[in-house]
Amino acid sequence: MSKSRFVLDKFAKLIEQGLLSYKDLSEEIINILKSKRDEIVFKMELTSKEEFDILNKRVSNLEKKLKEVKNAKSSKKTKRVKKL
């Protein structure tokens, strides 16, 4: 009985070490992929999320102003009355 317990303990230890090394390996692969992604983004000179959000807000504000100007022009056109 003690021999089987010894074998089971050794087997459990091997499985535990294998799982830990697998976890470490997967984390390392993920880190490598993230760094490669960051390198590619840097080379492409893409904007960051914060810069994109700021630019998006600016564009939406300009679109609102443009709509207001168009509405003001169209309201002026409808206010004209024919002279008799």
MDTraj code that builds the backbone (N, CA, C; nanometers):
import mdtraj as md
import numpy as np

residues = "MET SER LYS SER ARG PHE VAL LEU ASP LYS PHE ALA LYS LEU ILE GLU GLN GLY LEU LEU SER TYR LYS ASP LEU SER GLU GLU ILE ILE ASN ILE LEU LYS SER LYS ARG ASP GLU ILE VAL PHE LYS MET GLU LEU THR SER LYS GLU GLU PHE ASP ILE LEU ASN LYS ARG VAL SER ASN LEU GLU LYS LYS LEU LYS GLU VAL LYS ASN ALA LYS SER SER LYS LYS THR LYS ARG VAL LYS LYS LEU".split()
xyz = np.array([
    [0.0819, -0.1186, 0.0000],
    [0.0000, 0.0000, 0.0000],
    [0.0869, 0.1259, 0.0000],
    [0.1950, 0.1223, 0.0774],
    [0.2818, 0.2391, 0.0848],
    [0.3541, 0.2617, -0.0479],
    [0.3845, 0.1535, -0.1210],
    [0.4502, 0.1677, -0.2508],
    [0.3551, 0.2329, -0.3516],
    [0.2284, 0.1936, -0.3474],
    [0.1326, 0.2519, -0.4418],
    [0.1107, 0.3999, -0.4097],
    [0.1108, 0.4335, -0.2825],
    [0.0964, 0.5738, -0.2423],
    [0.2181, 0.6545, -0.2889],
    [0.3354, 0.5953, -0.2765],
    [0.4582, 0.6604, -0.3217],
    [0.4534, 0.6857, -0.4721],
    [0.4079, 0.5855, -0.5460],
    [0.3987, 0.5975, -0.6915],
    [0.2959, 0.7052, -0.7278],
    [0.1822, 0.7047, -0.6602],
    [0.0784, 0.8052, -0.6868],
    [0.1286, 0.9456, -0.6543],
    [0.2020, 0.9609, -0.5444],
    [0.2575, 1.0920, -0.5090],
    [0.3553, 1.1404, -0.6159],
    [0.4429, 1.0515, -0.6614],
    [0.5384, 1.0881, -0.7662],
    [0.4655, 1.1246, -0.8960],
    [0.3644, 1.0471, -0.9303],
    [0.2873, 1.0728, -1.0514],
    [0.2138, 1.2079, -1.0412],
    [0.1560, 1.2359, -0.9256],
    [0.0876, 1.3639, -0.9048],
    [0.1855, 1.4802, -0.9142],
    [0.3055, 1.4612, -0.8602],
    [0.4070, 1.5659, -0.8655],
    [0.4492, 1.5932, -1.0092],
    [0.4650, 1.4873, -1.0887],
    [0.5001, 1.5036, -1.2296],
    [0.3908, 1.5804, -1.3053],
    [0.2670, 1.5458, -1.2809],
    [0.1550, 1.6140, -1.3476],
    [0.1512, 1.7604, -1.3064],
    [0.1702, 1.7869, -1.1784],
    [0.1685, 1.9248, -1.1288],
    [0.2794, 2.0074, -1.1935],
    [0.3984, 1.9534, -1.2022],
    [0.5101, 2.0251, -1.2648],
    [0.4855, 2.0463, -1.4132],
    [0.4241, 1.9478, -1.4773],
    [0.3919, 1.9615, -1.6192],
    [0.2910, 2.0727, -1.6433],
    [0.1895, 2.0806, -1.5574],
    [0.0890, 2.1863, -1.5715],
    [0.1500, 2.3234, -1.5474],
    [0.2367, 2.3324, -1.4490],
    [0.3001, 2.4612, -1.4204],
    [0.3898, 2.5041, -1.5357],
    [0.4645, 2.4103, -1.5909],
    [0.5517, 2.4468, -1.7027],
    [0.4683, 2.4824, -1.8256],
    [0.3551, 2.4159, -1.8454],
    [0.2658, 2.4485, -1.9560],
    [0.2097, 2.5895, -1.9392],
    [0.1717, 2.6234, -1.8166],
    [0.1203, 2.7578, -1.7882],
    [0.2275, 2.8622, -1.8163],
    [0.3480, 2.8375, -1.7693],
    [0.4580, 2.9311, -1.7930],
    [0.4866, 2.9453, -1.9422],
    [0.4842, 2.8351, -2.0131],
    [0.5102, 2.8373, -2.1562],
    [0.4021, 2.9168, -2.2297],
    [0.2760, 2.8947, -2.1945],
    [0.1679, 2.9672, -2.2616],
    [0.1755, 3.1164, -2.2316],
    [0.2090, 3.1536, -2.1083],
    [0.2236, 3.2952, -2.0742],
    [0.3394, 3.3585, -2.1514],
    [0.4464, 3.2853, -2.1669],
    [0.5621, 3.3365, -2.2407],
    [0.5277, 3.3572, -2.3880],
    [0.4551, 3.2645, -2.4461],
    [0.4136, 3.2781, -2.5861],
    [0.3228, 3.3991, -2.6028],
    [0.2310, 3.4188, -2.5106],
    [0.1404, 3.5345, -2.5159],
    [0.2202, 3.6639, -2.5057],
    [0.3183, 3.6684, -2.4168],
    [0.4015, 3.7887, -2.4032],
    [0.4800, 3.8173, -2.5306],
    [0.5329, 3.7136, -2.5932],
    [0.6079, 3.7315, -2.7175],
    [0.5166, 3.7857, -2.8268],
    [0.3966, 3.7285, -2.8379],
    [0.3026, 3.7743, -2.9402],
    [0.2602, 3.9194, -2.9170],
    [0.2390, 3.9563, -2.7912],
    [0.2012, 4.0949, -2.7611],
    [0.3135, 4.1917, -2.7986],
    [0.4364, 4.1538, -2.7692],
    [0.5479, 4.2429, -2.8032],
    [0.5634, 4.2556, -2.9545],
    [0.5426, 4.1478, -3.0291],
    [0.5493, 4.1544, -3.1749],
    [0.4377, 4.2429, -3.2291],
    [0.3190, 4.2325, -3.1710],
    [0.2070, 4.3167, -3.2126],
    [0.2399, 4.4636, -3.1887],
    [0.2969, 4.4934, -3.0732],
    [0.3332, 4.6315, -3.0415],
    [0.4392, 4.6843, -3.1383],
    [0.5342, 4.5997, -3.1753],
    [0.6363, 4.6409, -3.2716],
    [0.5740, 4.6741, -3.4072],
    [0.4817, 4.5916, -3.4511],
    [0.4162, 4.6138, -3.5801],
    [0.3349, 4.7432, -3.5769],
    [0.2617, 4.7652, -3.4686],
    [0.1819, 4.8876, -3.4556],
    [0.2729, 5.0096, -3.4548],
    [0.3855, 5.0006, -3.3871],
    [0.4793, 5.1126, -3.3832],
    [0.5356, 5.1413, -3.5222],
    [0.5687, 5.0366, -3.5964],
    [0.6230, 5.0553, -3.7310],
    [0.5192, 5.1155, -3.8251],
    [0.3923, 5.0823, -3.8047],
    [0.2866, 5.1340, -3.8914],
    [0.2467, 5.2760, -3.8535],
    [0.2969, 5.3244, -3.7418],
    [0.2687, 5.4585, -3.6911],
    [0.1185, 5.4823, -3.6739],
    [0.0510, 5.3846, -3.6156],
    [-0.0911, 5.3987, -3.5883],
    [-0.1122, 5.4834, -3.4640],
    [-0.2296, 5.5430, -3.4526],
    [-0.2586, 5.6248, -3.3357],
    [-0.2986, 5.5355, -3.2189],
    [-0.2830, 5.5891, -3.0998],
    [-0.3252, 5.5153, -2.9818],
    [-0.4756, 5.5301, -2.9650],
    [-0.5316, 5.4554, -2.8737],
    [-0.6763, 5.4605, -2.8494],
    [-0.7179, 5.5990, -2.8011],
    [-0.6379, 5.6598, -2.7151],
    [-0.6707, 5.7919, -2.6624],
    [-0.6708, 5.8955, -2.7747],
    [-0.5691, 5.8893, -2.8603],
    [-0.5626, 5.9832, -2.9724],
    [-0.6807, 5.9620, -3.0665],
    [-0.7162, 5.8369, -3.0896],
    [-0.8291, 5.8067, -3.1774],
    [-0.9582, 5.8622, -3.1190],
    [-0.9778, 5.8458, -2.9883],
    [-1.0991, 5.8982, -2.9248],
    [-1.1069, 6.0499, -2.9364],
    [-0.9947, 6.1170, -2.9169],
    [-0.9920, 6.2632, -2.9272],
    [-1.0243, 6.3066, -3.0696],
    [-0.9627, 6.2421, -3.1673],
    [-0.9896, 6.2763, -3.3072],
    [-1.1345, 6.2469, -3.3443],
    [-1.1884, 6.1391, -3.2917],
    [-1.3274, 6.1039, -3.3186],
    [-1.4218, 6.2104, -3.2627],
    [-1.3938, 6.2608, -3.1428],
    [-1.4766, 6.3664, -3.0836],
    [-1.4677, 6.4946, -3.1653],
    [-1.3486, 6.5265, -3.2123],
    [-1.3323, 6.6472, -3.2940],
    [-1.4132, 6.6375, -3.4228],
    [-1.4071, 6.5224, -3.4859],
    [-1.4820, 6.5036, -3.6105],
    [-1.6316, 6.5137, -3.5847],
    [-1.6789, 6.4517, -3.4767],
    [-1.8223, 6.4582, -3.4474],
    [-1.8648, 6.6016, -3.4166],
    [-1.7813, 6.6788, -3.3473],
    [-1.8137, 6.8196, -3.3214],
    [-1.8194, 6.8995, -3.4506],
    [-1.7250, 6.8757, -3.5415],
    [-1.7260, 6.9449, -3.6700],
    [-1.8490, 6.9075, -3.7522],
    [-1.8899, 6.7820, -3.7465],
    [-2.0102, 6.7394, -3.8183],
    [-2.1339, 6.8085, -3.7618],
    [-2.1410, 6.8228, -3.6308],
    [-2.2547, 6.8929, -3.5691],
    [-2.2585, 7.0382, -3.6139],
    [-2.1438, 7.1032, -3.6136],
    [-2.1376, 7.2433, -3.6567],
    [-2.1764, 7.2565, -3.8027],
    [-2.1332, 7.1641, -3.8849],
    [-2.1680, 7.1667, -4.0263],
    [-2.3187, 7.1511, -4.0460],
    [-2.3802, 7.0614, -3.9697],
    [-2.5254, 7.0446, -3.9774],
    [-2.5970, 7.1715, -3.9340],
    [-2.5469, 7.2364, -3.8295],
    [-2.6074, 7.3607, -3.7826],
    [-2.5995, 7.4688, -3.8898],
    [-2.4864, 7.4790, -3.9552],
    [-2.4692, 7.5787, -4.0613],
    [-2.5644, 7.5480, -4.1770],
    [-2.5748, 7.4218, -4.2148],
    [-2.6658, 7.3839, -4.3228],
    [-2.8104, 7.4130, -4.2854],
    [-2.8461, 7.3833, -4.1597],
    [-2.9827, 7.4107, -4.1144],
    [-3.0101, 7.5604, -4.1129],
    [-2.9127, 7.6401, -4.0746],
    [-2.9300, 7.7852, -4.0727],
    [-2.9478, 7.8377, -4.2140],
    [-2.8741, 7.7857, -4.3085],
    [-2.8875, 7.8278, -4.4480],
    [-3.0219, 7.7861, -4.5042],
    [-3.0643, 7.6639, -4.4724],
    [-3.1926, 7.6169, -4.5254],
    [-3.3095, 7.6917, -4.4616],
    [-3.2962, 7.7315, -4.3356],
    [-3.4035, 7.8075, -4.2713],
    [-3.4119, 7.9482, -4.3296],
    [-3.3008, 8.0037, -4.3707],
    [-3.3017, 8.1348, -4.4361],
    [-3.3718, 8.1256, -4.5709],
    [-3.3531, 8.0175, -4.6422],
    [-3.4161, 8.0001, -4.7716],
    [-3.5679, 7.9875, -4.7572],
    [-3.6135, 7.9225, -4.6556],
    [-3.7576, 7.9043, -4.6389],
    [-3.8247, 8.0306, -4.5881],
    [-3.7517, 8.1228, -4.5311],
    [-3.8108, 8.2450, -4.4765],
    [-3.8358, 8.3495, -4.5849],
    [-3.7799, 8.3341, -4.6991],
    [-3.7982, 8.4322, -4.8062],
    [-3.9436, 8.4321, -4.8540],
    [-3.9909, 8.5515, -4.8732],
    [-4.1284, 8.5688, -4.9184],
    [-4.1261, 8.6424, -5.0513],
    [-4.2130, 8.6001, -5.1409],
    [-4.2197, 8.6676, -5.2710],
    [-4.2756, 8.8077, -5.2542],
    [-4.2175, 8.8987, -5.3271],
    [-4.2670, 9.0361, -5.3258],
    [-4.3754, 9.0507, -5.4312],
    [-4.4737, 9.1292, -5.3971],
    [-4.5836, 9.1517, -5.4906],
    [-4.5628, 9.2704, -5.5777],
])
top = md.Topology()
chain = top.add_chain()
for i, resn in enumerate(residues, 1):
    res = top.add_residue(resn, chain, resSeq=i)
    for name in ("N", "CA", "C"):
        top.add_atom(name, md.element.get_by_symbol(name[0]), res)
traj = md.Trajectory(xyz[None], top)
